[in-house]
């Protein structure tokens, strides 16, 4: 699953690099505004039916057919609603372009509603190879449509058409790659919607968390400011969306399978948590440190204002990443209310901070609000999940100690290297420069982590798996 996200994000990075040179921040801002309104209406069908089917290990054909039928009903209602509010959205943002954009995006919701519900089996049965192929083909289809259209049109319509094409490919592949054929049925609708009610509330809160900044910043700063923040947030939050999310996505079926065995669930959570630490922390620190080079080399000077926002958001993503697994534990245990309570608390801190900082500092202020909120909320998330799973503070510290020390040391070495070089390159030279920094950082992290592992082997964590498997692989090659 991590490999899948790396492939998808690799395509996204290449796509963003090309589009950043072909389009302007205003184009990305228009799409960010439209996406926020689109996501707001999409809440009508955000009942998390796939999550329900994974959590219920005994779900039968009636559950799948009912979930698919409800999915279609809510998709039709949502697509009609998007068209209905398109002019109101254009008036709110004072941007007439949103009317036609949103009306076109209604097709995305409609197509998504007819997707084969059977593809949830890829994750439920842990057949992640099929999930890999399915998601990768969808991403590639959007890429091959968006880039040529961007060269031809040079505006936001290329982004929109790429989204629609990906949705159509997703619909077709869901039936080509999965033999299950759903039928219209509402036989167990009370059962499906009953579990989904808490998920629906959580999805509303998730929407507010993901899109409130777009409504606030888009209204106060306009499409250009929102476009700069959107790209900054995409890069700064790479760790959460492209590294941590797939780990949790893959771990959730495992949590559900052992939810009745608290000791096994605790063991599984700590192992997943240790992998998140060992991957997410150095990645986030690396993004923060290399962002000036990344932006100059791959995006261009017109995006230079993104650098401080990327740095702040990426550092905040460390705290969010370390908290992320807890929500899936609550889902597996049927305790969605814990996630709801924590998210409400998060929003009660974040939204006032954004209203305080955004008028003065724009996107940079929003980034600061995200960082402050993530730091304040970190102990709340950790204390709650540790209490539920009976995890001691000492155990938690020993789990994160080695990768945290290695990450900080790596960051210091890379920072000194950047100061020594003392220049930010552009174009091909900048790409070469960036690759050298990445190689240096990765090498330093692995070497320091390995050294710490050798000297403190009595502390069990993800490093045991990684270095033991590496040793076996190398010994196999030598034989």
C-alpha positions in Angstrom: 0.0 0.0 0.0 2.9 2.3 0.7 4.4 1.4 -2.7 1.0 2.2 -4.3 1.0 5.7 -2.7 4.6 6.3 -3.7 3.7 5.4 -7.3 0.6 7.6 -7.2 2.4 10.5 -5.6 5.3 10.1 -8.0 2.9 10.6 -10.8 1.3 13.5 -8.9 4.7 15.2 -8.4 5.6 14.9 -12.0 2.2 16.2 -12.9 2.4 19.1 -10.5 5.9 20.0 -11.8 4.6 20.2 -15.4 1.3 21.9 -14.5 3.1 24.5 -12.3 5.0 25.6 -15.3 1.9 25.6 -17.7 -0.6 27.1 -15.3 -0.7 29.9 -12.7 -1.7 29.9 -9.0 -5.1 31.3 -10.0 -5.9 28.1 -11.9 -5.2 25.9 -8.9 -7.1 28.4 -6.7 -10.3 28.0 -8.8 -10.1 24.3 -8.6 -9.5 24.4 -4.8 -12.6 26.6 -4.4 -14.7 24.3 -6.5 -13.3 21.2 -4.7 -14.3 22.6 -1.4 -17.9 23.2 -2.4 -17.9 19.8 -4.2 -16.7 18.1 -1.0 -19.3 19.9 1.0 -22.1 18.5 -1.1 -20.4 15.1 -1.2 -21.1 14.9 2.5 -24.6 13.8 1.5 -23.1 10.4 0.5 -20.2 10.1 2.9 -21.5 7.3 4.9 -18.4 5.2 4.7 -20.1 2.1 3.3 -16.7 0.5 2.4 -15.6 1.0 6.1 -18.8 -0.7 7.3 -18.3 -3.7 5.0 -14.7 -4.1 6.2 -15.5 -3.7 9.9 -18.3 -6.3 9.7 -16.4 -9.5 9.1 -19.7 -11.4 8.6 -21.2 -9.0 5.9 -23.1 -11.0 3.3 -24.5 -10.3 -0.2 -27.4 -8.4 1.2 -25.1 -5.9 2.9 -23.1 -5.4 -0.3 -26.2 -4.9 -2.4 -27.8 -2.5 0.1 -24.6 -0.5 0.4 -24.3 -0.2 -3.4 -28.0 0.9 -3.7 -27.6 3.5 -1.0 -24.4 4.7 -2.7 -26.3 5.3 -6.0 -29.3 7.0 -4.3 -27.0 9.5 -2.4 -24.9 10.1 -5.5 -27.9 11.2 -7.5 -29.0 13.5 -4.8 -25.5 14.9 -4.3 -24.9 15.5 -8.0 -28.3 17.4 -8.3 -27.4 19.5 -5.3 -24.0 20.4 -6.7 -25.7 21.9 -9.8 -28.3 23.6 -7.6 -25.7 25.5 -5.4 -23.2 26.2 -8.2 -24.3 29.8 -8.7 -24.5 30.5 -5.0 -20.9 29.3 -4.6 -19.8 31.6 -7.5 -21.5 34.5 -5.6 -19.8 33.6 -2.3 -16.3 33.5 -3.8 -17.1 36.4 -6.2 -15.8 34.2 -9.1 -18.3 33.6 -11.9 -16.2 30.7 -13.2 -17.2 28.4 -10.4 -20.8 28.0 -11.7 -19.8 26.1 -14.8 -17.0 24.3 -13.1 -19.2 22.9 -10.3 -22.0 21.9 -12.8 -19.4 19.9 -14.6 -18.0 18.3 -11.4 -21.5 17.0 -10.7 -20.6 14.3 -13.2 -17.8 13.1 -11.0 -20.2 12.4 -8.1 -22.7 10.7 -10.4 -20.1 8.3 -11.9 -18.6 7.5 -8.5 -22.0 6.5 -7.2 -22.2 3.6 -9.7 -18.8 2.1 -8.8 -18.8 -1.6 -8.1 -19.0 -2.0 -4.3 -17.2 -5.3 -4.7 -13.8 -3.6 -5.0 -13.9 -3.2 -1.2 -12.9 -6.9 -1.1 -9.4 -6.0 -2.3 -8.8 -4.5 1.1 -11.0 -6.7 3.2 -9.3 -9.8 2.0 -5.9 -8.1 2.0 -5.4 -8.7 -1.7 -3.4 -5.4 -2.0 -1.9 -6.4 -5.3 -5.3 -5.9 -7.0 -5.8 -2.6 -5.0 -2.4 -1.5 -6.3 -3.3 -2.1 -9.9 -6.7 -0.6 -9.6 -5.6 2.6 -8.0 -2.5 3.0 -10.2 -4.4 2.7 -13.5 -6.9 5.3 -12.3 -4.1 7.7 -11.5 -2.3 7.1 -14.8 -5.5 7.7 -16.8 -5.9 11.2 -15.2 -2.2 12.0 -15.9 -2.3 11.1 -19.6 -5.5 13.2 -20.1 -4.6 16.2 -17.9 -1.1 17.0 -19.2 -1.9 17.1 -23.0 -4.9 19.3 -22.3 -2.8 21.6 -20.1 -0.4 22.1 -23.0 -3.3 22.9 -25.3 -5.7 24.9 -23.1 -3.3 26.4 -20.5 -6.0 26.8 -17.9 -7.9 25.0 -15.1 -10.2 23.1 -17.5 -7.3 20.6 -18.0 -7.4 19.8 -14.3 -11.2 19.4 -14.4 -11.2 17.1 -17.4 -8.4 15.0 -15.9 -10.6 14.5 -12.8 -13.6 13.4 -14.9 -11.6 11.0 -17.0 -10.1 9.3 -13.8 -13.6 8.9 -12.5 -14.8 7.2 -15.7 -11.8 4.9 -15.7 -12.5 4.0 -12.0 -16.1 3.1 -12.8 -15.1 0.8 -15.7 -12.2 -0.9 -13.9 -14.4 -1.6 -10.8 -16.4 -4.0 -13.0 -13.6 -5.3 -15.1 -11.4 -6.2 -12.1 -14.1 -7.5 -9.7 -16.4 -10.3 -10.7 -19.0 -9.4 -8.1 -22.2 -7.9 -9.6 -24.3 -5.9 -7.2 -28.1 -5.7 -7.5 -30.6 -3.1 -6.4 -31.6 -3.9 -2.8 -32.5 -2.1 0.4 -33.0 -5.3 2.5 -30.7 -4.4 5.3 -30.6 -0.6 5.0 -31.2 -0.1 8.7 -28.2 -2.2 9.6 -25.9 -0.5 7.2 -27.0 3.0 8.0 -27.0 2.3 11.7 -23.3 1.7 11.9 -22.7 4.5 9.3 -24.2 7.2 11.4 -21.1 7.8 13.5 -19.0 7.5 10.4 -21.1 10.2 8.7 -20.6 12.6 11.6 -16.9 11.9 11.5 -16.9 12.6 7.8 -18.6 15.9 8.3 -15.9 16.8 10.8 -13.2 15.5 8.5 -14.6 17.8 5.8 -14.4 20.8 8.1 -10.8 19.9 8.9 -9.7 19.5 5.3 -11.7 22.3 3.6 -12.4 25.0 6.2 -9.1 26.7 5.3 -10.2 26.9 1.6 -13.5 28.6 2.5 -11.8 31.1 4.8 -8.7 31.8 2.7 -10.6 31.7 -0.6 -13.0 34.3 0.7 -10.4 36.5 2.3 -7.4 36.2 -0.1 -8.9 35.1 -3.4 -8.0 32.4 -5.9 -4.3 33.3 -6.2 -3.6 33.1 -2.4 -5.6 29.9 -2.2 -3.7 28.4 -5.2 -0.4 29.0 -3.4 -1.6 27.5 -0.2 -3.1 24.5 -2.0 0.2 23.5 -3.6 2.0 24.2 -0.3 -0.4 22.0 1.6 -0.2 19.2 -1.0 3.6 19.1 -0.7 3.8 19.8 3.1 1.2 17.1 3.9 2.9 14.5 1.7 3.8 12.5 4.8 0.1 12.2 5.9 -1.5 11.5 2.6 1.1 9.5 0.8 3.0 7.6 3.5 0.9 7.3 6.6 -2.6 7.0 5.0 -1.7 3.8 3.0 -0.1 2.2 6.1 -3.3 2.9 8.1 -5.5 1.8 5.1 -3.7 -1.5 5.0 -3.7 -1.9 8.8 -7.4 -1.3 9.4 -8.6 -4.7 8.2 -5.9 -6.3 10.5 -7.1 -4.2 13.4 -10.7 -5.4 12.8 -9.6 -9.0 12.6 -8.0 -9.0 16.0 -10.3 -6.4 17.7 -11.6 -9.0 20.2 -8.1 -9.8 21.5 -6.8 -6.7 23.3 -3.2 -7.9 23.7 -3.0 -8.8 20.0 -4.6 -5.5 19.0 -2.1 -3.6 21.2 0.8 -5.5 19.7 -0.4 -4.8 16.2 -1.0 -1.1 16.9 2.5 -0.6 18.3 4.1 -2.4 15.4 2.2 -0.2 12.9 2.9 2.9 15.0 6.7 2.1 15.0 6.6 1.8 11.2 4.9 5.2 10.9 7.5 6.8 13.1 10.4 5.3 11.2 9.0 6.5 7.8 7.0 9.6 8.5 9.3 11.6 10.9 12.5 11.6 8.7 10.3 12.2 5.6 8.6 15.3 7.1 11.9 16.7 8.4 13.4 16.1 5.0 10.6 17.9 3.2 10.8 20.9 5.5 14.6 21.3 5.0 14.7 20.7 1.2 11.6 22.8 0.3 13.6 25.8 -0.9 15.5 23.6 -3.4 12.4 21.6 -4.3 10.3 24.7 -5.1 13.1 26.5 -7.0 14.1 23.4 -9.0 10.7 21.8 -9.8 8.0 24.5 -9.6 9.8 27.7 -10.5 10.1 31.2 -9.0 6.5 32.1 -9.2 5.9 29.6 -6.5 8.6 30.8 -4.1 6.1 32.1 -1.6 5.1 28.4 -0.9 8.4 27.6 0.8 7.6 28.9 4.4 4.1 27.4 4.2 5.5 24.0 3.1 8.0 24.0 6.0 5.4 24.8 8.6 2.9 22.3 7.3 5.4 19.5 7.0 6.6 19.9 10.6 3.0 19.9 11.8 2.4 16.7 9.8 4.7 14.8 12.1 2.3 15.2 15.0 -0.7 14.4 12.9 1.0 11.3 11.5 1.8 9.9 15.0 -1.8 10.4 16.0 -3.4 8.9 12.8 -3.6 5.2 13.7 -5.7 5.8 16.8 -8.8 6.6 14.7 -8.6 3.2 13.0 -8.3 1.5 16.3 -11.5 3.2 17.4 -13.2 2.1 14.2 -12.1 -1.5 14.7 -13.4 -1.5 18.3 -16.7 0.2 17.3 -15.9 3.3 19.3 -16.3 6.0 16.6 -17.4 8.5 19.2 -13.8 8.8 20.4 -12.7 10.0 17.0 -15.6 12.3 16.9 -14.8 13.9 20.2 -11.1 14.4 19.3 -11.9 15.9 15.9 -14.4 18.3 17.4 -11.7 19.5 19.9 -9.3 19.8 17.0 -11.7 22.0 15.1 -12.5 24.1 18.1 -8.8 25.0 18.2 -8.0 25.2 14.5 -10.9 27.3 13.1 -10.5 30.3 15.6 -6.7 30.2 15.0 -7.3 30.4 11.2 -9.7 33.4 11.6 -7.0 35.0 13.8 -4.0 34.5 11.6 -5.5 34.4 8.0 -6.5 38.1 7.7 -3.0 39.2 8.8 -0.8 36.6 7.1 -2.9 34.8 4.5 -1.8 31.3 3.6 1.2 31.5 6.0 -1.2 32.3 8.8 -3.3 29.2 8.0 -0.2 27.1 8.0 0.7 28.4 11.4 -2.7 27.6 12.7 -2.4 24.0 11.5 1.0 23.6 13.2 -0.1 25.1 16.6 -3.3 22.9 16.6 -1.3 19.7 15.8 1.1 20.4 18.7 -1.7 21.2 21.2 -3.7 18.1 20.2 -0.8 15.6 20.2 -1.0 14.7 23.9 -4.8 14.4 23.9 -4.6 11.7 21.1 -1.7 9.8 22.7 -3.1 9.8 26.3 -6.5 8.5 25.1 -5.3 5.7 22.9 -2.7 4.6 25.4 -5.4 4.4 28.1 -7.6 2.2 25.9 -4.8 -0.2 24.9 -3.0 0.0 28.2 0.2 1.3 26.7 2.7 2.8 29.1 4.4 6.1 28.5 7.8 4.3 28.7 6.8 1.8 26.0 5.7 4.7 23.7 9.0 6.5 24.3 11.1 3.5 23.6 9.1 2.9 20.4 9.9 6.3 18.9 13.3 7.0 20.5 15.7 5.6 17.9 14.0 6.9 14.7 13.4 10.3 16.4 17.1 10.7 17.3 18.2 9.5 13.8 15.7 11.9 12.1 16.9 14.9 14.1 20.6 14.0 13.5 19.9 13.6 9.8 18.1 16.9 9.6 21.1 18.7 11.3 23.6 17.1 8.8 21.5 18.0 5.8 20.9 21.6 7.1 24.7 22.0 7.5 25.3 20.7 4.0 22.8 23.2 2.6 24.5 26.0 4.4 27.9 24.8 3.1 26.7 24.7 -0.5 25.0 28.1 0.0 23.0 28.2 -3.3 19.7 27.2 -4.7 19.8 25.9 -8.2 17.1 25.8 -10.9 16.1 23.5 -13.7 18.3 20.4 -14.3 21.1 21.6 -12.0 18.6 22.0 -9.2 17.1 18.5 -9.7 20.6 17.0 -9.5 21.3 19.1 -6.4 18.0 18.0 -4.9 18.8 14.3 -5.6 22.1 14.6 -3.9 20.4 16.0 -0.8 17.9 13.2 -0.7 20.6 10.6 -1.0 22.7 12.2 1.7 19.7 12.5 4.1 18.5 8.9 3.5 22.1 7.5 3.9 22.6 9.4 7.1 19.3 8.3 8.6 19.8 4.7 7.8 23.4 4.7 9.1 22.5 6.4 12.4 19.3 4.3 12.9 21.3 1.1 12.3 24.0 2.2 14.7 21.4 2.9 17.4 19.7 -0.4 16.7 23.0 -2.3 17.1 23.7 -0.7 20.5 20.1 -1.0 21.9 18.8 -4.3 20.4 16.8 -5.0 23.6 14.3 -2.4 22.5 11.9 -4.1 20.1 10.5 -2.1 17.2 10.1 -1.9 13.5 13.8 -1.6 13.1 14.0 -5.3 14.1 11.9 -6.3 11.1 13.6 -4.0 8.6 17.3 -4.8 9.5 16.7 -8.5 10.1 15.0 -8.8 6.7 17.8 -6.8 5.1 20.4 -9.1 6.7 18.6 -12.2 5.4 18.4 -10.7 2.0 22.1 -9.8 1.9 23.1 -13.2 3.2 20.9 -14.8 0.5 22.6 -12.8 -2.2 26.0 -13.7 -0.9 25.1 -17.4 -1.0 
